[in-house]
Amino acid sequence: MEARKISNYWRSVVDRLDDFALWLVNKDELGLEVVSESWFTKKFSRYLVAATYFGDGYLWGLAGLALILFGGQKGHNYVLIGLAISIINIAVFRLVKTLMERPRPVTLRSRPLKFRMIDDFAFPSGHATVAFGIAYLIASAYPGLWWAWSGAYLASFLISLSRIFVREHYPSDVIGGAIIGTLVTSILLPVFSSLVF
């Protein structure tokens, strides 16, 4: 009798997880359509497509170059820390993508020419993982420079939004990437800072 109760309990848990997964997929589909098809985002489509390309690393490379040129020794150290953490964030999101194997919203065959696919899997968004990791690093390294860290978070948000707009990712992919990037950076930043400073 006790074994049957335990079996029923676990069956109930699995059913609830299935219900949650279906709810999440439906919300992801809805969010994808709202972001990629709304008149508001289409009005800014040129900028959102540009944001997706800047999120490939160009923006963060320019920020790193600015710190190398004008940031003194502290800036040099944070560029090295940011590079190391970004490499680890890339390894983490690649591992999670391989484990999750979540397909992207649209197949390669149905993609318009303005979109491109970097890899086959969607979760988590690599752009969001790296962007929010760097934003967290900037906010932690320069808490008094509100314009720097708020700009980094705004850029991270726009890059993440652009990944949904170009239909490379579902909303939960970029949310998951933002969480992973922030979490990994929050764990590694104190470790690397103690080694460098």
Buried (B, 14 or more C-beta within 10 A) or exposed (E): EEEEEEEEEEEEEEEEEEEEEEEEEEEBEEBBEEBBEEEEBEEBBEEBBEBBBBBBBEBBEEBBEEBBEEBEEEBBBBBBBBEBBBEBBBEBBBEBBEEEEBEBBBEEEEBEEEBEEEEEBBBBBBBBBBBBBBBBBBBBBBEEEEEBBEBBBEBBBBBBBBBBBBBBBBBBBBBBBBBBBBBBBEEBBEEBBEEBE
